[in-house]
Amino acid sequence: MNKGDLVEDFSAKDQDGNTVTLSDLVAEGPIVLFFYPKAMTPG
């Protein structure tokens, strides 16, 4: 993945257990996404 690449819409649970989608977040304004490996895994 590179800066400026388009990604498909996806959903995930927030800290309260509510499902949120990328499209919902983008509709509210600019966002920054960080992806990082799961703790204690190589990568």
mmCIF file as gemmi writes it, N, C-alpha and C atoms, coordinates in Angstrom:
data_model
loop_
_atom_site.group_PDB
_atom_site.id
_atom_site.type_symbol
_atom_site.label_atom_id
_atom_site.label_alt_id
_atom_site.label_comp_id
_atom_site.label_asym_id
_atom_site.label_entity_id
_atom_site.label_seq_id
_atom_site.pdbx_PDB_ins_code
_atom_site.Cartn_x
_atom_site.Cartn_y
_atom_site.Cartn_z
_atom_site.occupancy
_atom_site.B_iso_or_equiv
_atom_site.pdbx_formal_charge
_atom_site.auth_seq_id
_atom_site.auth_asym_id
_atom_site.pdbx_PDB_model_num
ATOM 1 N N . MET Axp A 1 ? 0.849 -1.157 0 1 0 ? 1 A 1
ATOM 2 C CA . MET Axp A 1 ? 0 0 0 1 0 ? 1 A 1
ATOM 3 C C . MET Axp A 1 ? 0.902 1.23 0 1 0 ? 1 A 1
ATOM 4 N N . ASN Axp A 2 ? 0.564 2.183 -0.835 1 0 ? 2 A 1
ATOM 5 C CA . ASN Axp A 2 ? 1.339 3.409 -0.935 1 0 ? 2 A 1
ATOM 6 C C . ASN Axp A 2 ? 0.447 4.614 -0.717 1 0 ? 2 A 1
ATOM 7 N N . LYS Axp A 3 ? 1.059 5.72 -0.361 1 0 ? 3 A 1
ATOM 8 C CA . LYS Axp A 3 ? 0.328 6.972 -0.178 1 0 ? 3 A 1
ATOM 9 C C . LYS Axp A 3 ? -0.498 7.254 -1.422 1 0 ? 3 A 1
ATOM 10 N N . GLY Axp A 4 ? -1.779 7.566 -1.218 1 0 ? 4 A 1
ATOM 11 C CA . GLY Axp A 4 ? -2.66 7.89 -2.325 1 0 ? 4 A 1
ATOM 12 C C . GLY Axp A 4 ? -3.403 6.705 -2.907 1 0 ? 4 A 1
ATOM 13 N N . ASP Axp A 5 ? -3.047 5.474 -2.513 1 0 ? 5 A 1
ATOM 14 C CA . ASP Axp A 5 ? -3.764 4.294 -3.008 1 0 ? 5 A 1
ATOM 15 C C . ASP Axp A 5 ? -5.199 4.301 -2.49 1 0 ? 5 A 1
ATOM 16 N N . LEU Axp A 6 ? -6.124 3.835 -3.296 1 0 ? 6 A 1
ATOM 17 C CA . LEU Axp A 6 ? -7.509 3.697 -2.882 1 0 ? 6 A 1
ATOM 18 C C . LEU Axp A 6 ? -7.701 2.327 -2.246 1 0 ? 6 A 1
ATOM 19 N N . VAL Axp A 7 ? -8.511 2.286 -1.211 1 0 ? 7 A 1
ATOM 20 C CA . VAL Axp A 7 ? -8.802 1.016 -0.544 1 0 ? 7 A 1
ATOM 21 C C . VAL Axp A 7 ? -10.302 0.78 -0.553 1 0 ? 7 A 1
ATOM 22 N N . GLU Axp A 8 ? -10.676 -0.491 -0.477 1 0 ? 8 A 1
ATOM 23 C CA . GLU Axp A 8 ? -12.084 -0.831 -0.396 1 0 ? 8 A 1
ATOM 24 C C . GLU Axp A 8 ? -12.624 -0.46 0.982 1 0 ? 8 A 1
ATOM 25 N N . ASP Axp A 9 ? -13.926 -0.17 1.041 1 0 ? 9 A 1
ATOM 26 C CA . ASP Axp A 9 ? -14.558 0.124 2.311 1 0 ? 9 A 1
ATOM 27 C C . ASP Axp A 9 ? -14.44 -1.091 3.23 1 0 ? 9 A 1
ATOM 28 N N . PHE Axp A 10 ? -14.215 -0.859 4.51 1 0 ? 10 A 1
ATOM 29 C CA . PHE Axp A 10 ? -14.165 -1.959 5.469 1 0 ? 10 A 1
ATOM 30 C C . PHE Axp A 10 ? -14.781 -1.504 6.781 1 0 ? 10 A 1
ATOM 31 N N . SER Axp A 11 ? -15.09 -2.472 7.63 1 0 ? 11 A 1
ATOM 32 C CA . SER Axp A 11 ? -15.659 -2.154 8.931 1 0 ? 11 A 1
ATOM 33 C C . SER Axp A 11 ? -14.811 -2.779 10.028 1 0 ? 11 A 1
ATOM 34 N N . ALA Axp A 12 ? -14.888 -2.186 11.219 1 0 ? 12 A 1
ATOM 35 C CA . ALA Axp A 12 ? -14.167 -2.68 12.382 1 0 ? 12 A 1
ATOM 36 C C . ALA Axp A 12 ? -14.909 -2.224 13.632 1 0 ? 12 A 1
ATOM 37 N N . LYS Axp A 13 ? -14.575 -2.844 14.742 1 0 ? 13 A 1
ATOM 38 C CA . LYS Axp A 13 ? -15.168 -2.462 16.022 1 0 ? 13 A 1
ATOM 39 C C . LYS Axp A 13 ? -14.34 -1.341 16.655 1 0 ? 13 A 1
ATOM 40 N N . ASP Axp A 14 ? -15.034 -0.36 17.246 1 0 ? 14 A 1
ATOM 41 C CA . ASP Axp A 14 ? -14.319 0.688 17.962 1 0 ? 14 A 1
ATOM 42 C C . ASP Axp A 14 ? -14.105 0.281 19.419 1 0 ? 14 A 1
ATOM 43 N N . GLN Axp A 15 ? -13.553 1.181 20.213 1 0 ? 15 A 1
ATOM 44 C CA . GLN Axp A 15 ? -13.231 0.866 21.602 1 0 ? 15 A 1
ATOM 45 C C . GLN Axp A 15 ? -14.456 0.533 22.444 1 0 ? 15 A 1
ATOM 46 N N . ASP Axp A 16 ? -15.661 0.904 21.964 1 0 ? 16 A 1
ATOM 47 C CA . ASP Axp A 16 ? -16.896 0.616 22.691 1 0 ? 16 A 1
ATOM 48 C C . ASP Axp A 16 ? -17.638 -0.588 22.142 1 0 ? 16 A 1
ATOM 49 N N . GLY Axp A 17 ? -17.059 -1.245 21.133 1 0 ? 17 A 1
ATOM 50 C CA . GLY Axp A 17 ? -17.688 -2.421 20.55 1 0 ? 17 A 1
ATOM 51 C C . GLY Axp A 17 ? -18.666 -2.112 19.434 1 0 ? 17 A 1
ATOM 52 N N . ASN Axp A 18 ? -18.779 -0.834 19.048 1 0 ? 18 A 1
ATOM 53 C CA . ASN Axp A 18 ? -19.659 -0.438 17.945 1 0 ? 18 A 1
ATOM 54 C C . ASN Axp A 18 ? -18.958 -0.66 16.612 1 0 ? 18 A 1
ATOM 55 N N . THR Axp A 19 ? -19.704 -1.095 15.609 1 0 ? 19 A 1
ATOM 56 C CA . THR Axp A 19 ? -19.138 -1.285 14.282 1 0 ? 19 A 1
ATOM 57 C C . THR Axp A 19 ? -19.109 0.048 13.546 1 0 ? 19 A 1
ATOM 58 N N . VAL Axp A 20 ? -17.955 0.406 13.023 1 0 ? 20 A 1
ATOM 59 C CA . VAL Axp A 20 ? -17.795 1.615 12.217 1 0 ? 20 A 1
ATOM 60 C C . VAL Axp A 20 ? -17.21 1.228 10.871 1 0 ? 20 A 1
ATOM 61 N N . THR Axp A 21 ? -17.529 2.002 9.853 1 0 ? 21 A 1
ATOM 62 C CA . THR Axp A 21 ? -16.996 1.735 8.518 1 0 ? 21 A 1
ATOM 63 C C . THR Axp A 21 ? -16.091 2.878 8.081 1 0 ? 21 A 1
ATOM 64 N N . LEU Axp A 22 ? -15.184 2.563 7.197 1 0 ? 22 A 1
ATOM 65 C CA . LEU Axp A 22 ? -14.296 3.587 6.656 1 0 ? 22 A 1
ATOM 66 C C . LEU Axp A 22 ? -15.106 4.692 5.997 1 0 ? 22 A 1
ATOM 67 N N . SER Axp A 23 ? -16.133 4.325 5.25 1 0 ? 23 A 1
ATOM 68 C CA . SER Axp A 23 ? -16.937 5.333 4.552 1 0 ? 23 A 1
ATOM 69 C C . SER Axp A 23 ? -17.633 6.277 5.528 1 0 ? 23 A 1
ATOM 70 N N . ASP Axp A 24 ? -18.076 5.769 6.687 1 0 ? 24 A 1
ATOM 71 C CA . ASP Axp A 24 ? -18.688 6.636 7.698 1 0 ? 24 A 1
ATOM 72 C C . ASP Axp A 24 ? -17.678 7.64 8.242 1 0 ? 24 A 1
ATOM 73 N N . LEU Axp A 25 ? -16.46 7.175 8.5 1 0 ? 25 A 1
ATOM 74 C CA . LEU Axp A 25 ? -15.429 8.061 9.032 1 0 ? 25 A 1
ATOM 75 C C . LEU Axp A 25 ? -15.033 9.135 8.016 1 0 ? 25 A 1
ATOM 76 N N . VAL Axp A 26 ? -14.887 8.746 6.755 1 0 ? 26 A 1
ATOM 77 C CA . VAL Axp A 26 ? -14.502 9.692 5.705 1 0 ? 26 A 1
ATOM 78 C C . VAL Axp A 26 ? -15.596 10.744 5.516 1 0 ? 26 A 1
ATOM 79 N N . ALA Axp A 27 ? -16.86 10.358 5.672 1 0 ? 27 A 1
ATOM 80 C CA . ALA Axp A 27 ? -17.968 11.297 5.514 1 0 ? 27 A 1
ATOM 81 C C . ALA Axp A 27 ? -17.912 12.415 6.557 1 0 ? 27 A 1
ATOM 82 N N . GLU Axp A 28 ? -17.295 12.139 7.709 1 0 ? 28 A 1
ATOM 83 C CA . GLU Axp A 28 ? -17.194 13.134 8.774 1 0 ? 28 A 1
ATOM 84 C C . GLU Axp A 28 ? -16.035 14.094 8.568 1 0 ? 28 A 1
ATOM 85 N N . GLY Axp A 29 ? -15.095 13.76 7.701 1 0 ? 29 A 1
ATOM 86 C CA . GLY Axp A 29 ? -13.951 14.632 7.446 1 0 ? 29 A 1
ATOM 87 C C . GLY Axp A 29 ? -12.7 13.822 7.194 1 0 ? 29 A 1
ATOM 88 N N . PRO Axp A 30 ? -11.574 14.508 6.984 1 0 ? 30 A 1
ATOM 89 C CA . PRO Axp A 30 ? -10.314 13.801 6.715 1 0 ? 30 A 1
ATOM 90 C C . PRO Axp A 30 ? -9.932 12.89 7.883 1 0 ? 30 A 1
ATOM 91 N N . ILE Axp A 31 ? -9.31 11.772 7.554 1 0 ? 31 A 1
ATOM 92 C CA . ILE Axp A 31 ? -8.846 10.824 8.567 1 0 ? 31 A 1
ATOM 93 C C . ILE Axp A 31 ? -7.435 10.359 8.23 1 0 ? 31 A 1
ATOM 94 N N . VAL Axp A 32 ? -6.75 9.839 9.22 1 0 ? 32 A 1
ATOM 95 C CA . VAL Axp A 32 ? -5.441 9.217 9.046 1 0 ? 32 A 1
ATOM 96 C C . VAL Axp A 32 ? -5.553 7.808 9.598 1 0 ? 32 A 1
ATOM 97 N N . LEU Axp A 33 ? -5.144 6.821 8.814 1 0 ? 33 A 1
ATOM 98 C CA . LEU Axp A 33 ? -5.169 5.428 9.253 1 0 ? 33 A 1
ATOM 99 C C . LEU Axp A 33 ? -3.752 4.947 9.515 1 0 ? 33 A 1
ATOM 100 N N . PHE Axp A 34 ? -3.578 4.244 10.605 1 0 ? 34 A 1
ATOM 101 C CA . PHE Axp A 34 ? -2.302 3.615 10.918 1 0 ? 34 A 1
ATOM 102 C C . PHE Axp A 34 ? -2.523 2.115 10.964 1 0 ? 34 A 1
ATOM 103 N N . PHE Axp A 35 ? -1.676 1.371 10.284 1 0 ? 35 A 1
ATOM 104 C CA . PHE Axp A 35 ? -1.711 -0.088 10.321 1 0 ? 35 A 1
ATOM 105 C C . PHE Axp A 35 ? -0.397 -0.557 10.934 1 0 ? 35 A 1
ATOM 106 N N . TYR Axp A 36 ? -0.487 -1.446 11.879 1 0 ? 36 A 1
ATOM 107 C CA . TYR Axp A 36 ? 0.719 -1.971 12.497 1 0 ? 36 A 1
ATOM 108 C C . TYR Axp A 36 ? 0.499 -3.436 12.854 1 0 ? 36 A 1
ATOM 109 N N . PRO Axp A 37 ? 1.571 -4.203 12.95 1 0 ? 37 A 1
ATOM 110 C CA . PRO Axp A 37 ? 1.42 -5.631 13.246 1 0 ? 37 A 1
ATOM 111 C C . PRO Axp A 37 ? 0.914 -5.85 14.669 1 0 ? 37 A 1
ATOM 112 N N . LYS Axp A 38 ? 0.239 -6.959 14.851 1 0 ? 38 A 1
ATOM 113 C CA . LYS Axp A 38 ? -0.238 -7.348 16.17 1 0 ? 38 A 1
ATOM 114 C C . LYS Axp A 38 ? 0.958 -7.465 17.123 1 0 ? 38 A 1
ATOM 115 N N . ALA Axp A 39 ? 0.765 -7.094 18.368 1 0 ? 39 A 1
ATOM 116 C CA . ALA Axp A 39 ? 1.835 -7.155 19.35 1 0 ? 39 A 1
ATOM 117 C C . ALA Axp A 39 ? 2.435 -8.552 19.437 1 0 ? 39 A 1
ATOM 118 N N . MET Axp A 40 ? 3.728 -8.583 19.638 1 0 ? 40 A 1
ATOM 119 C CA . MET Axp A 40 ? 4.467 -9.826 19.828 1 0 ? 40 A 1
ATOM 120 C C . MET Axp A 40 ? 4.465 -10.732 18.598 1 0 ? 40 A 1
ATOM 121 N N . THR Axp A 41 ? 4.338 -10.157 17.405 1 0 ? 41 A 1
ATOM 122 C CA . THR Axp A 41 ? 4.428 -10.924 16.164 1 0 ? 41 A 1
ATOM 123 C C . THR Axp A 41 ? 5.55 -10.323 15.321 1 0 ? 41 A 1
ATOM 124 N N . PRO Axp A 42 ? 6.164 -11.119 14.453 1 0 ? 42 A 1
ATOM 125 C CA . PRO Axp A 42 ? 7.191 -10.557 13.575 1 0 ? 42 A 1
ATOM 126 C C . PRO Axp A 42 ? 6.572 -9.637 12.542 1 0 ? 42 A 1
ATOM 127 N N . GLY Axp A 43 ? 7.269 -8.645 12.134 1 0 ? 43 A 1
ATOM 128 C CA . GLY Axp A 43 ? 6.744 -7.818 11.076 1 0 ? 43 A 1
ATOM 129 C C . GLY Axp A 43 ? 6.995 -6.399 11.27 1 0 ? 43 A 1
